Amino acid sequence: MARRRTPRPLSAPAVPSACPCGVPGAPYAEHCGRFHAGRAAAPTAEALMRSRYSAFAVRDEAYLLRTWHPGTRPARVATDPGTRWTGLEIEETRRGSAFHQDGTVTYRAHYLDGREPGSLHERSRFTRVDGEWVYVDGDFLD
């Protein structure tokens, strides 16, 4: 008699040791992980962009919602467990420093969808709400 297999629930990926955002030598827990855990806020628009990329990589949907502008935030974010984020390239950052109220970050995020490679090319807009950086929206490029 054949045994039936009970489907296993999808689990979150293991917490990485290196930060998924790609900063050389940056341990996840001390880099983007501290933002995800609420121990610190991203100090720049680029840091927020990197931490949001890492949140997609580790499937931290709560962080993605928390760092989305209230005026453009969706009701929910569903990360795709079949997508594995494999690298982030920051192409350009305009404004977005500790001295600015807004900024843009142009990036290319690489992924595998199953075995198919792909990339997402976007110019994202960020602003501050109550002193903290949030993602407003973006334009897809290419």
C-alpha positions in Angstrom: 0.0 0.0 0.0 1.4 3.4 -1.0 1.7 6.0 1.7 0.2 9.4 1.0 2.5 12.3 1.4 1.1 15.2 3.3 2.1 18.5 1.6 4.5 20.5 3.7 3.7 24.1 4.3 6.0 26.6 2.6 8.4 28.0 5.0 10.4 31.2 4.9 13.9 30.9 3.6 16.7 30.4 6.1 18.2 33.6 7.5 21.3 34.3 5.4 24.6 35.0 7.0 25.7 37.5 4.3 23.3 40.3 3.6 21.2 39.7 0.4 21.6 43.4 -0.6 25.2 42.7 -1.7 27.2 45.0 0.4 30.6 43.2 0.7 31.3 41.8 4.1 27.9 42.9 5.6 26.3 40.2 7.8 22.6 40.2 7.3 21.8 40.5 11.0 23.9 43.6 11.4 23.0 45.2 8.1 19.5 44.9 6.6 18.4 42.5 9.3 18.5 45.2 11.9 16.1 47.3 9.9 13.8 44.3 9.4 13.8 43.6 13.1 13.0 47.3 13.9 16.3 47.9 15.8 17.1 50.8 13.4 15.6 52.8 10.6 17.3 53.1 7.2 19.3 56.4 7.2 19.1 57.0 3.4 16.9 56.2 0.5 19.5 53.8 -0.9 19.7 52.0 2.5 16.0 51.6 2.5 16.1 50.3 -1.1 18.7 47.7 -0.2 16.7 46.7 2.9 13.5 46.3 0.9 15.4 44.1 -1.7 16.6 42.0 1.2 13.1 41.8 2.6 12.0 40.3 -0.7 14.9 37.9 -0.5 13.9 36.7 3.0 10.2 37.1 2.3 9.6 39.7 5.1 6.2 41.0 3.9 5.5 42.9 7.1 8.7 45.0 6.6 7.7 45.7 3.0 4.3 47.0 4.1 5.8 49.0 7.0 8.2 50.8 4.7 5.7 51.6 2.0 4.2 55.1 1.8 0.7 55.1 3.4 -0.8 56.8 0.2 0.5 54.1 -2.2 0.7 51.0 0.1 -1.3 48.0 -1.1 -3.5 46.1 1.3 -1.0 43.2 1.3 2.2 42.0 -0.3 2.6 38.4 -1.4 6.2 37.3 -2.1 6.5 34.4 -4.5 8.2 31.4 -2.9 9.2 30.2 -6.4 11.3 33.4 -6.9 14.9 33.5 -5.6 16.5 36.9 -5.6 20.1 36.6 -6.6 21.7 40.0 -6.8 21.2 43.8 -6.6 22.9 46.5 -8.6 22.4 50.1 -7.6 22.8 52.1 -10.8 22.1 55.6 -9.6 21.0 57.5 -6.4 19.7 61.0 -6.6 19.2 62.9 -3.4 17.9 60.7 -0.6 20.6 61.5 2.0 20.2 62.4 5.6 19.8 66.0 4.4 17.0 65.4 1.9 13.2 64.9 2.1 13.0 62.8 -1.0 15.2 60.8 -3.4 15.3 58.3 -6.2 17.2 55.0 -6.6 17.7 53.3 -9.9 18.5 49.6 -9.6 18.5 46.3 -11.2 17.4 43.3 -9.1 18.3 39.8 -10.4 16.3 36.7 -9.7 15.6 33.1 -10.7 12.0 32.2 -11.3 12.3 28.4 -11.0 15.3 28.0 -13.3 14.6 31.0 -15.5 16.8 34.0 -14.8 15.4 37.5 -15.0 15.8 41.0 -13.7 13.7 43.9 -12.6 14.9 47.4 -13.6 13.3 50.2 -11.7 13.7 53.8 -10.7 12.1 54.0 -7.3 10.9 57.1 -5.5 11.3 57.6 -1.8 10.2 60.2 0.7 10.2 60.7 4.5 7.2 60.2 6.6 7.6 61.2 10.3 11.3 61.4 9.7 11.7 57.8 8.3 12.3 56.8 4.6 9.5 55.1 2.8 9.0 53.7 -0.7 6.5 55.7 -2.7 6.4 54.1 -6.1 8.6 53.4 -9.1 8.8 53.3 -12.9 9.9 50.1 -14.6 12.7 50.7 -17.1 13.7 48.5 -20.1 
